[in-house]
Amino acid sequence: MYQSNWRVGLPLALTTAFLWALLPIAMKGLIEDMDSTTVTWFRFFGAAVFAGAWYGWRRELELKKLLSGHLLPYTLLAVGGLLGNYIAYATGLNYITPGALQVLIQLAPLLLLIFSVFWLGERFSARQWMGVALVCIGLPLFFNLRISELLDGQDPQYLIGVGLVVIAAVTWAVYGLFQKKIVAESRPQNLLMMIYVAGSLCFLPVSTPSSALTLDGLGWALLLFLTANTLIAYGAFAKAMAAWEASRVSATLALVPLMTLALSAAISAFWPNYIESEPMNWISWVGAFTVVLGSLLAAIGRGR
């Protein structure tokens, strides 16, 4: 029988939230010295090596099933979706601040919920529709200082960044949709391993791994952190879901955008040359909290 243990689940969920909040900040600092495609390749390659060694030693991988029968098209769409998400996310950071990215990427779970309604026949509660509405209200409030620039075309670079993050959200939702179908018949680590290997192979021809040789100590520390981030964060997330109610884990992870905004502001204050923080007024903060509240309501659905 399932036993909820918040003493285990809460620290693990907070660990995941903290690592995900730091992810765009660390990546933003690294892409000044290494192109985003190469950073993404290192993340996939490192995950493939370590996850492959771990799951291979435990003999928990069964990849053949994903490459045959009716699961093959689902696998191709899920793999393509997450690869597109990773590269769009990383490339978007060239044009947009980490805080803005984390707020905007909240579209991803909402799009997954909407896709699930239309393609998987899932039902939406009134609370979830309210969450979607709050996110739609919160986003223009958050970007209120940027709206005139975006509409007038005064800052085309930022507009490109916004477009890329929206693409990242859509492709993640595509991945999530087909991942739901796959894990009903196969273990999640099989699909993740397939994605790590595919990412390593697909991005290698357009990457320059040798550029890592020119990194300084900070650059290597950021690269190692980004490589380990996916494995540690998702590992903590999986264990948190096993120990605690999914609705409460989701509620904790909804704090990620606020954590990124706070960390970005603190780092830019003490280390102004590292990253640029998102310009914000009180309306922006109201928008950020509204987006987080909307994401929370949509995530916990009909649960308590």
C-alpha contacts under 8 A as a table, 3 or more apart, distances in Angstrom:
res1	aa1	res2	aa2	distance
3	Q	243	A	7.16
3	Q	244	W	7.93
4	S	243	A	5.61
4	S	244	W	4.88
4	S	245	E	6.58
5	N	8	V	5.64
5	N	9	G	6.06
5	N	243	A	5.54
5	N	244	W	5.67
6	W	9	G	4.71
6	W	10	L	5.26
6	W	243	A	7.28
6	W	244	W	5.92
7	R	10	L	5.95
7	R	11	P	6.88
8	V	11	P	5.97
8	V	12	L	6.46
8	V	240	A	7.09
8	V	243	A	6.44
8	V	244	W	7.66
9	G	12	L	5.27
9	G	13	A	6.01
9	G	239	K	7.38
9	G	240	A	4.41
9	G	241	M	7.14
9	G	242	A	7.90
9	G	243	A	5.20
9	G	244	W	4.92
9	G	249	V	7.47
10	L	13	A	5.10
10	L	14	L	6.07
10	L	240	A	7.14
10	L	244	W	7.59
10	L	249	V	7.38
10	L	252	T	7.88
11	P	14	L	5.08
11	P	15	T	6.06
12	L	15	T	4.99
12	L	16	T	6.32
12	L	236	A	5.25
12	L	237	F	6.62
12	L	239	K	7.13
12	L	240	A	5.34
13	A	16	T	5.13
13	A	17	A	6.18
13	A	236	A	6.82
13	A	237	F	6.04
13	A	240	A	5.65
13	A	249	V	5.88
13	A	252	T	6.40
13	A	253	L	6.85
14	L	17	A	4.94
14	L	18	F	6.01
14	L	252	T	6.70
14	L	253	L	7.39
15	T	18	F	5.19
15	T	19	L	6.19
15	T	233	A	7.10
15	T	236	A	6.89
16	T	19	L	5.22
16	T	20	W	6.11
16	T	232	I	7.83
16	T	233	A	4.68
16	T	234	Y	7.09
16	T	236	A	5.95
16	T	237	F	5.86
16	T	253	L	7.53
17	A	20	W	5.18
17	A	21	A	5.98
17	A	233	A	7.95
17	A	252	T	7.21
17	A	253	L	5.26
17	A	255	L	7.18
17	A	256	V	5.44
18	F	21	A	5.01
18	F	22	L	6.21
18	F	256	V	7.07
18	F	259	M	7.28
19	L	22	L	5.16
19	L	23	L	6.13
19	L	229	N	6.57
19	L	233	A	6.13
20	W	23	L	5.05
20	W	24	P	7.74
20	W	229	N	7.89
20	W	233	A	7.11
20	W	256	V	6.76
21	A	24	P	7.00
21	A	25	I	7.61
21	A	102	Q	7.81
21	A	256	V	5.24
21	A	257	P	6.74
21	A	259	M	5.87
21	A	260	T	4.69
22	L	25	I	5.23
22	L	26	A	6.07
22	L	260	T	6.50
22	L	263	L	7.75
23	L	26	A	5.39
23	L	27	M	6.16
23	L	226	L	6.87
23	L	229	N	7.41
24	P	27	M	4.94
24	P	28	K	5.83
24	P	93	L	7.37
24	P	98	P	5.22
24	P	101	L	7.91
24	P	102	Q	7.92
25	I	28	K	5.16
25	I	29	G	6.48
25	I	98	P	5.73
25	I	260	T	7.63
25	I	264	S	7.00
25	I	275	I	7.59
26	A	29	G	5.30
26	A	30	L	6.44
26	A	222	L	5.92
26	A	225	F	7.90
26	A	226	L	7.19
27	M	30	L	5.05
27	M	31	I	6.13
27	M	39	V	7.97
27	M	90	A	7.48
27	M	93	L	7.84
27	M	222	L	7.34
27	M	226	L	7.16
28	K	31	I	5.54
28	K	32	E	7.08
28	K	93	L	6.23
28	K	94	N	7.33
28	K	98	P	7.16
28	K	275	I	6.98
29	G	32	E	6.03
29	G	222	L	7.75
29	G	274	Y	6.25
29	G	275	I	6.59
30	L	33	D	5.71
30	L	34	M	6.13
30	L	39	V	7.97
30	L	219	G	6.08
30	L	222	L	6.48
30	L	223	L	7.19
31	I	34	M	4.71
31	I	35	D	5.36
31	I	36	S	5.74
31	I	39	V	7.46
31	I	94	N	7.37
32	E	35	D	7.46
33	D	215	L	7.17
33	D	219	G	7.75
34	M	38	T	6.74
34	M	39	V	6.72
34	M	211	S	6.69
34	M	212	A	7.48
35	D	38	T	5.57
35	D	39	V	6.48
36	S	39	V	5.02
36	S	40	T	6.13
36	S	87	I	7.40
36	S	90	A	5.48
36	S	91	T	5.68
37	T	40	T	5.09
37	T	41	W	6.21
37	T	87	I	6.58
37	T	90	A	7.49
37	T	91	T	7.55
37	T	203	F	6.86
37	T	206	V	7.17
37	T	207	S	5.87
38	T	41	W	4.94
38	T	42	F	6.25
38	T	203	F	7.55
38	T	204	L	7.80
38	T	206	V	7.73
38	T	207	S	4.59
38	T	208	T	5.89
38	T	209	P	6.28
39	V	42	F	5.23
39	V	43	R	6.39
39	V	223	L	7.37
40	T	43	R	5.10
40	T	44	F	6.38
40	T	86	Y	6.84
40	T	87	I	6.62
40	T	90	A	7.11
40	T	203	F	7.76
41	W	44	F	5.19
41	W	45	F	5.94
41	W	199	G	6.65
41	W	200	S	5.64
41	W	203	F	5.64
41	W	204	L	6.44
41	W	207	S	6.95
42	F	45	F	5.03
42	F	46	G	5.85
42	F	200	S	7.70
42	F	209	P	7.64
42	F	223	L	7.82
42	F	227	T	6.43
43	R	46	G	5.40
43	R	47	A	6.15
43	R	226	L	6.36
43	R	227	T	4.39
43	R	228	A	7.65
43	R	230	T	7.68
44	F	47	A	5.15
44	F	48	A	6.00
44	F	195	I	7.99
44	F	196	Y	4.90
44	F	197	V	7.10
44	F	199	G	5.61
44	F	200	S	5.36
44	F	227	T	7.54
45	F	48	A	5.04
45	F	49	V	6.21
45	F	196	Y	6.65
45	F	197	V	7.17
45	F	199	G	7.49
45	F	200	S	5.02
46	G	49	V	5.25
46	G	50	F	6.22
46	G	227	T	5.63
46	G	228	A	7.42
47	A	50	F	5.39
47	A	51	A	5.59
47	A	52	G	7.77
47	A	196	Y	6.20
47	A	227	T	6.71
47	A	228	A	7.29
47	A	230	T	7.32
47	A	231	L	6.49
48	A	51	A	5.38
48	A	52	G	5.44
48	A	193	M	6.41
48	A	196	Y	4.92
48	A	197	V	5.72
48	A	200	S	7.59
49	V	52	G	5.25
49	V	53	A	6.11
50	F	53	A	5.20
50	F	54	W	6.18
51	A	54	W	5.07
51	A	55	Y	5.92
51	A	56	G	7.98
51	A	193	M	7.03
51	A	231	L	7.64
52	G	55	Y	5.41
52	G	56	G	5.53
52	G	193	M	6.86
53	A	56	G	5.13
53	A	57	W	5.94
54	W	57	W	5.28
54	W	58	R	6.36
55	Y	58	R	5.01
55	Y	59	R	5.79
55	Y	60	E	5.26
55	Y	61	L	6.15
56	G	59	R	4.76
56	G	60	E	6.38
56	G	61	L	6.42
57	W	60	E	7.97
61	L	189	Q	7.19
61	L	190	N	5.68
62	E	65	K	6.71
62	E	190	N	6.20
63	L	66	L	5.58
63	L	67	L	7.01
63	L	190	N	5.78
63	L	191	L	7.75
63	L	194	M	7.34
64	K	67	L	5.37
64	K	68	S	6.72
65	K	68	S	5.60
65	K	69	G	7.56
65	K	71	L	7.23
65	K	186	S	7.87
66	L	69	G	7.91
66	L	71	L	5.43
66	L	72	L	5.56
66	L	75	T	6.11
66	L	186	S	7.91
66	L	190	N	7.93
66	L	191	L	7.57
67	L	71	L	6.80
67	L	72	L	4.79
67	L	75	T	7.24
68	S	71	L	6.26
68	S	72	L	5.20
69	G	72	L	5.95
70	H	73	P	6.70
70	H	74	Y	7.53
71	L	74	Y	5.19
71	L	75	T	6.03
71	L	182	I	6.79
72	L	75	T	5.03
72	L	76	L	6.25
73	P	76	L	5.10
73	P	77	L	6.19
74	Y	77	L	5.22
74	Y	78	A	6.03
74	Y	178	F	5.58
74	Y	179	Q	7.65
74	Y	181	K	7.48
74	Y	182	I	6.90
75	T	78	A	5.13
75	T	79	V	5.94
75	T	178	F	7.40
75	T	179	Q	7.86
75	T	182	I	7.33
75	T	191	L	7.38
76	L	79	V	5.24
76	L	80	G	5.92
77	L	80	G	5.09
77	L	81	G	5.88
77	L	174	V	7.31
77	L	175	Y	6.77
77	L	178	F	6.88
78	A	81	G	5.05
78	A	82	L	6.32
78	A	174	V	6.62
78	A	175	Y	4.16
78	A	176	G	7.17
78	A	177	L	7.77
78	A	178	F	5.43
78	A	179	Q	6.01
79	V	82	L	5.43
79	V	83	L	6.13
79	V	175	Y	6.82
79	V	191	L	7.84
79	V	194	M	7.43
79	V	195	I	5.36
79	V	198	A	7.50
80	G	83	L	5.18
80	G	84	G	6.01
80	G	175	Y	7.49
81	G	84	G	5.19
81	G	85	N	6.15
81	G	171	T	4.58
81	G	172	W	5.81
81	G	173	A	7.71
81	G	174	V	5.53
81	G	175	Y	4.61
82	L	85	N	4.81
82	L	86	Y	6.16
82	L	171	T	6.37
82	L	172	W	5.62
82	L	174	V	7.96
82	L	175	Y	5.50
82	L	195	I	7.51
83	L	86	Y	5.25
83	L	87	I	6.37
83	L	195	I	7.41
83	L	199	G	6.30
84	G	87	I	5.41
84	G	88	A	5.94
84	G	168	A	6.67
84	G	171	T	5.96
84	G	172	W	7.79
85	N	88	A	5.30
85	N	89	Y	5.87
85	N	167	I	7.20
85	N	168	A	4.20
85	N	169	A	6.83
85	N	170	V	7.81
85	N	171	T	5.22
85	N	172	W	5.39
86	Y	89	Y	5.21
86	Y	90	A	6.15
86	Y	168	A	7.07
87	I	90	A	5.15
87	I	91	T	5.93
87	I	168	A	7.82
88	A	91	T	5.15
88	A	92	G	5.81
88	A	164	L	5.35
88	A	165	V	6.33
88	A	167	I	6.53
88	A	168	A	5.11
89	Y	92	G	5.23
89	Y	93	L	6.58
89	Y	164	L	6.80
89	Y	165	V	5.68
89	Y	168	A	5.45
90	A	93	L	5.42
90	A	94	N	7.42
91	T	94	N	5.57
91	T	95	Y	7.77
91	T	161	G	7.76
91	T	164	L	7.23
92	G	95	Y	5.63
92	G	96	I	6.26
92	G	160	I	7.36
92	G	161	G	4.44
92	G	162	V	7.09
92	G	163	G	7.88
92	G	164	L	5.12
92	G	165	V	5.77
93	L	96	I	5.13
93	L	97	T	6.46
93	L	98	P	6.80
93	L	101	L	7.41
93	L	161	G	6.73
94	N	161	G	7.15
95	Y	157	Q	5.57
95	Y	158	Y	5.24
95	Y	160	I	6.82
95	Y	161	G	4.70
96	I	100	A	6.72
96	I	101	L	6.62
96	I	158	Y	5.63
96	I	161	G	5.19
96	I	162	V	7.01
97	T	100	A	5.40
97	T	101	L	6.24
97	T	275	I	7.99
97	T	276	E	6.54
97	T	277	S	6.35
97	T	278	E	5.93
98	P	101	L	5.06
98	P	102	Q	6.26
98	P	260	T	7.02
98	P	261	L	7.63
98	P	264	S	7.32
98	P	277	S	7.62
98	P	278	E	7.85
99	G	102	Q	5.31
99	G	103	V	6.46
99	G	257	P	6.60
99	G	258	L	7.96
99	G	260	T	5.52
99	G	261	L	4.71
99	G	264	S	6.78
99	G	277	S	7.11
99	G	278	E	6.22
100	A	103	V	5.26
100	A	104	L	6.13
100	A	261	L	7.96
100	A	278	E	6.53
101	L	104	L	5.16
101	L	105	I	5.92
101	L	162	V	7.72
101	L	165	V	6.64
102	Q	105	I	5.21
102	Q	106	Q	6.77
102	Q	256	V	7.38
102	Q	257	P	4.96
102	Q	260	T	7.04
103	V	106	Q	5.66
103	V	139	L	7.69
103	V	257	P	5.34
103	V	288	A	6.73
103	V	291	V	7.12
103	V	292	V	7.99
104	L	107	L	6.11
104	L	139	L	7.21
104	L	162	V	7.79
104	L	165	V	6.95
104	L	166	V	7.27
105	I	108	A	5.67
105	I	165	V	6.39
105	I	166	V	6.98
105	I	168	A	7.45
105	I	169	A	5.62
106	Q	109	P	6.29
106	Q	110	L	7.04
106	Q	169	A	7.60
106	Q	291	V	7.55
106	Q	295	S	6.77
107	L	110	L	5.20
107	L	111	L	6.01
107	L	135	V	7.86
107	L	166	V	7.49
107	L	169	A	5.88
107	L	170	V	7.94
108	A	111	L	5.22
108	A	112	L	6.29
108	A	168	A	7.74
108	A	169	A	4.12
108	A	170	V	6.16
108	A	172	W	6.17
108	A	173	A	5.57
109	P	112	L	4.94
109	P	113	L	6.24
109	P	169	A	7.88
109	P	173	A	6.59
109	P	295	S	7.78
109	P	299	A	7.71
110	L	113	L	5.08
110	L	114	I	6.30
110	L	132	V	6.70
110	L	295	S	7.27
110	L	298	A	6.99
111	L	114	I	5.02
111	L	115	F	5.99
111	L	169	A	7.58
111	L	170	V	6.79
111	L	173	A	5.80
112	L	115	F	5.06
112	L	116	S	6.00
112	L	172	W	7.97
112	L	173	A	4.48
112	L	174	V	7.18
112	L	176	G	6.47
112	L	177	L	6.32
113	L	116	S	5.06
113	L	117	V	6.41
114	I	117	V	5.16
114	I	118	F	6.61
115	F	118	F	5.31
115	F	119	W	5.88
115	F	120	L	7.50
115	F	173	A	7.58
115	F	177	L	7.02
116	S	119	W	5.34
116	S	120	L	4.78
116	S	121	G	6.41
116	S	122	E	5.75
116	S	177	L	6.61
117	V	120	L	5.82
117	V	121	G	4.96
117	V	122	E	4.55
117	V	123	R	5.90
117	V	124	F	6.94
118	F	121	G	5.79
118	F	122	E	7.53
124	F	128	Q	6.08
124	F	129	W	6.84
124	F	301	G	7.53
125	S	128	Q	5.21
125	S	129	W	6.51
125	S	301	G	6.32
125	S	302	R	6.08
126	A	129	W	5.13
126	A	130	M	6.18
127	R	130	M	5.04
127	R	131	G	6.29
127	R	297	L	6.03
127	R	298	A	6.73
127	R	301	G	6.23
127	R	302	R	7.00
128	Q	131	G	4.91
128	Q	132	V	6.40
128	Q	297	L	5.66
128	Q	298	A	4.06
128	Q	299	A	7.30
128	Q	300	I	7.83
128	Q	301	G	5.32
128	Q	302	R	7.71
129	W	132	V	5.08
129	W	133	A	6.28
129	W	298	A	7.00
130	M	133	A	5.06
130	M	134	L	6.19
130	M	294	G	7.04
130	M	297	L	7.22
130	M	298	A	7.48
131	G	134	L	5.11
131	G	135	V	6.33
131	G	293	L	7.06
131	G	294	G	3.73
131	G	295	S	5.91
131	G	296	L	7.10
131	G	297	L	4.84
131	G	298	A	4.71
132	V	135	V	5.25
132	V	136	C	6.33
132	V	294	G	6.02
132	V	295	S	7.33
132	V	298	A	6.50
133	A	136	C	5.09
133	A	137	I	6.23
133	A	294	G	7.20
134	L	137	I	5.01
134	L	138	G	5.87
134	L	290	T	5.97
134	L	291	V	6.18
134	L	293	L	7.28
134	L	294	G	4.78
135	V	138	G	4.96
135	V	139	L	6.10
135	V	290	T	6.48
135	V	291	V	4.41
135	V	292	V	7.57
135	V	293	L	7.86
135	V	294	G	5.07
135	V	295	S	6.78
136	C	139	L	5.75
136	C	140	P	7.42
136	C	291	V	7.73
137	I	140	P	6.28
137	I	141	L	6.78
137	I	287	G	7.49
137	I	290	T	7.49
137	I	291	V	7.73
138	G	141	L	5.11
138	G	142	F	6.07
138	G	286	V	7.42
138	G	287	G	4.10
138	G	288	A	6.33
138	G	289	F	7.60
138	G	290	T	4.95
138	G	291	V	4.93
139	L	142	F	5.10
139	L	143	F	6.30
139	L	287	G	6.07
139	L	288	A	7.35
139	L	291	V	6.56
140	P	143	F	5.09
140	P	144	N	5.80
140	P	147	I	7.52
140	P	287	G	7.29
141	L	144	N	5.08
141	L	283	I	5.96
141	L	284	S	5.59
141	L	286	V	7.12
141	L	287	G	4.57
141	L	288	A	7.82
142	F	145	L	7.87
142	F	280	M	7.78
142	F	283	I	6.62
142	F	284	S	3.87
142	F	285	W	6.54
142	F	286	V	7.14
142	F	287	G	4.30
142	F	288	A	5.64
143	F	146	R	5.21
143	F	147	I	6.00
143	F	284	S	6.45
143	F	287	G	7.99
144	N	147	I	5.33
144	N	148	S	7.92
144	N	283	I	7.29
144	N	284	S	6.57
145	L	148	S	7.29
145	L	279	P	7.47
145	L	280	M	7.22
145	L	281	N	7.90
145	L	284	S	7.81
146	R	149	E	5.35
146	R	150	L	6.13
147	I	150	L	5.10
147	I	151	L	6.05
148	S	151	L	5.18
148	S	152	D	5.98
149	E	152	D	5.25
149	E	153	G	5.86
149	E	154	Q	4.86
149	E	155	D	5.76
150	L	153	G	5.15
150	L	154	Q	6.39
150	L	155	D	6.09
150	L	156	P	7.11
150	L	158	Y	7.63
150	L	159	L	6.11
151	L	154	Q	7.83
153	G	156	P	5.59
153	G	159	L	7.99
155	D	158	Y	5.60
155	D	159	L	6.57
156	P	159	L	4.94
156	P	160	I	6.20
157	Q	160	I	5.11
157	Q	161	G	6.40
158	Y	161	G	4.97
158	Y	162	V	6.28
159	L	162	V	5.06
159	L	163	G	6.21
160	I	163	G	5.07
160	I	164	L	6.19
161	G	164	L	5.14
161	G	165	V	6.25
162	V	165	V	5.23
162	V	166	V	6.26
163	G	166	V	5.14
163	G	167	I	6.29
164	L	167	I	4.98
164	L	168	A	6.16
165	V	168	A	4.78
165	V	169	A	6.20
166	V	169	A	5.01
166	V	170	V	6.26
167	I	170	V	5.07
167	I	171	T	6.08
168	A	171	T	5.28
168	A	172	W	6.08
169	A	172	W	5.19
169	A	173	A	6.27
170	V	173	A	5.14
170	V	174	V	6.35
171	T	174	V	4.97
171	T	175	Y	6.24
172	W	175	Y	4.98
172	W	176	G	6.10
173	A	176	G	4.94
173	A	177	L	6.04
174	V	177	L	5.16
174	V	178	F	6.48
175	Y	178	F	5.54
175	Y	179	Q	5.84
176	G	179	Q	4.93
176	G	180	K	6.19
177	L	180	K	5.48
177	L	181	K	7.07
178	F	181	K	5.12
178	F	182	I	6.29
179	Q	182	I	4.99
179	Q	183	V	6.07
179	Q	191	L	7.80
180	K	183	V	5.61
180	K	184	A	6.62
181	K	184	A	5.59
181	K	185	E	7.51
182	I	185	E	5.67
182	I	186	S	5.95
182	I	188	P	7.99
182	I	191	L	7.86
183	V	186	S	4.74
183	V	187	R	5.60
183	V	188	P	5.58
184	A	187	R	7.99
186	S	190	N	7.02
187	R	190	N	5.65
187	R	191	L	7.41
188	P	191	L	5.55
188	P	192	L	6.40
189	Q	192	L	4.94
189	Q	193	M	5.89
190	N	193	M	5.26
190	N	194	M	6.25
191	L	194	M	5.02
191	L	195	I	6.21
192	L	195	I	5.01
192	L	196	Y	6.20
193	M	196	Y	5.07
193	M	197	V	6.23
194	M	197	V	5.31
194	M	198	A	6.04
195	I	198	A	5.06
195	I	199	G	5.92
196	Y	199	G	5.22
196	Y	200	S	6.19
197	V	200	S	5.12
197	V	201	L	6.30
198	A	201	L	5.20
198	A	202	C	5.89
199	G	202	C	5.18
199	G	203	F	5.88
200	S	203	F	5.79
200	S	204	L	6.02
201	L	204	L	5.50
201	L	205	P	7.72
202	C	205	P	6.89
203	F	206	V	5.59
203	F	207	S	6.08
204	L	207	S	5.06
204	L	208	T	7.64
208	T	211	S	5.77
209	P	212	A	5.92
210	S	213	L	5.70
210	S	214	T	7.95
211	S	214	T	5.62
211	S	215	L	7.31
212	A	215	L	5.37
212	A	220	W	7.55
215	L	218	L	7.64
215	L	219	G	5.11
215	L	220	W	6.12
216	D	219	G	5.17
216	D	220	W	6.33
217	G	220	W	5.26
217	G	221	A	6.23
218	L	221	A	5.03
218	L	222	L	6.18
219	G	222	L	5.15
219	G	223	L	6.14
220	W	223	L	5.00
220	W	224	L	6.08
221	A	224	L	5.25
221	A	225	F	6.11
222	L	225	F	5.02
222	L	226	L	6.12
223	L	226	L	5.19
223	L	227	T	6.14
224	L	227	T	5.05
224	L	228	A	6.15
225	F	228	A	5.20
225	F	229	N	5.75
226	L	229	N	4.98
226	L	230	T	7.21
227	T	230	T	6.71
227	T	231	L	7.90
228	A	231	L	5.57
228	A	232	I	6.14
229	N	232	I	5.34
229	N	233	A	5.70
230	T	233	A	5.35
230	T	234	Y	5.89
231	L	234	Y	5.50
231	L	235	G	5.87
232	I	235	G	5.04
232	I	236	A	6.07
233	A	236	A	5.23
233	A	237	F	6.05
234	Y	237	F	4.81
234	Y	238	A	6.07
235	G	238	A	5.25
235	G	239	K	6.37
236	A	239	K	5.21
236	A	240	A	6.02
237	F	240	A	5.06
237	F	241	M	6.22
238	A	241	M	5.21
238	A	242	A	6.36
239	K	242	A	4.98
239	K	243	A	6.22
240	A	243	A	5.15
240	A	244	W	5.79
240	A	249	V	6.90
241	M	244	W	5.44
241	M	245	E	6.48
241	M	246	A	5.66
241	M	249	V	6.65
242	A	245	E	7.88
244	W	248	R	7.07
244	W	249	V	6.85
245	E	248	R	5.44
245	E	249	V	6.43
246	A	249	V	5.07
246	A	250	S	6.06
246	A	300	I	7.81
247	S	250	S	5.08
247	S	251	A	6.14
247	S	299	A	6.97
247	S	300	I	4.74
247	S	303	G	6.76
247	S	304	R	7.65
248	R	251	A	4.89
248	R	252	T	6.27
248	R	300	I	7.77
249	V	252	T	5.17
249	V	253	L	6.29
250	S	253	L	5.07
250	S	254	A	6.13
250	S	296	L	6.89
250	S	299	A	6.22
250	S	300	I	6.82
251	A	254	A	5.23
251	A	255	L	7.34
251	A	296	L	5.52
251	A	299	A	7.55
251	A	300	I	7.31
252	T	255	L	5.81
253	L	256	V	5.60
254	A	257	P	7.22
254	A	292	V	5.73
254	A	293	L	7.75
254	A	295	S	6.37
254	A	296	L	5.79
255	L	258	L	5.49
255	L	259	M	6.21
255	L	292	V	6.64
256	V	259	M	5.05
256	V	260	T	6.18
257	P	260	T	5.11
257	P	261	L	6.21
257	P	288	A	7.64
257	P	292	V	7.33
258	L	261	L	5.08
258	L	262	A	6.13
258	L	288	A	7.13
258	L	289	F	7.59
258	L	292	V	7.83
259	M	262	A	5.15
259	M	263	L	6.01
260	T	263	L	5.10
260	T	264	S	5.89
261	L	264	S	5.14
261	L	265	A	6.15
261	L	277	S	7.74
261	L	278	E	7.76
262	A	265	A	5.21
262	A	266	A	6.20
263	L	266	A	5.11
263	L	267	I	6.01
264	S	267	I	5.21
264	S	268	S	5.98
264	S	275	I	7.51
264	S	276	E	7.74
264	S	277	S	5.61
265	A	268	S	5.29
265	A	269	A	6.08
265	A	277	S	5.67
265	A	278	E	7.96
266	A	269	A	5.17
266	A	270	F	6.41
267	I	270	F	5.32
267	I	271	W	5.42
267	I	272	P	7.15
267	I	274	Y	7.67
267	I	275	I	7.60
268	S	271	W	4.93
268	S	272	P	4.31
268	S	273	N	7.25
268	S	274	Y	6.70
268	S	275	I	5.93
268	S	276	E	6.28
268	S	277	S	6.17
269	A	272	P	5.71
271	W	274	Y	5.75
271	W	275	I	7.80
272	P	275	I	6.44
272	P	276	E	7.13
273	N	276	E	7.75
280	M	283	I	7.65
280	M	284	S	5.30
280	M	285	W	6.90
281	N	284	S	5.24
281	N	285	W	6.62
282	W	285	W	5.13
282	W	286	V	6.26
283	I	286	V	5.03
283	I	287	G	6.15
284	S	287	G	4.97
284	S	288	A	6.18
285	W	288	A	4.97
285	W	289	F	6.22
286	V	289	F	5.25
286	V	290	T	6.08
287	G	290	T	4.95
287	G	291	V	6.16
288	A	291	V	5.19
288	A	292	V	6.29
289	F	292	V	5.06
289	F	293	L	6.09
290	T	293	L	5.07
290	T	294	G	6.05
291	V	294	G	5.04
291	V	295	S	6.10
292	V	295	S	5.09
292	V	296	L	6.13
293	L	296	L	5.03
293	L	297	L	6.24
294	G	297	L	5.21
294	G	298	A	6.15
295	S	298	A	5.17
295	S	299	A	5.98
296	L	299	A	5.12
296	L	300	I	6.23
297	L	300	I	5.56
297	L	301	G	6.20
298	A	301	G	5.38
300	I	303	G	5.56
300	I	304	R	7.45
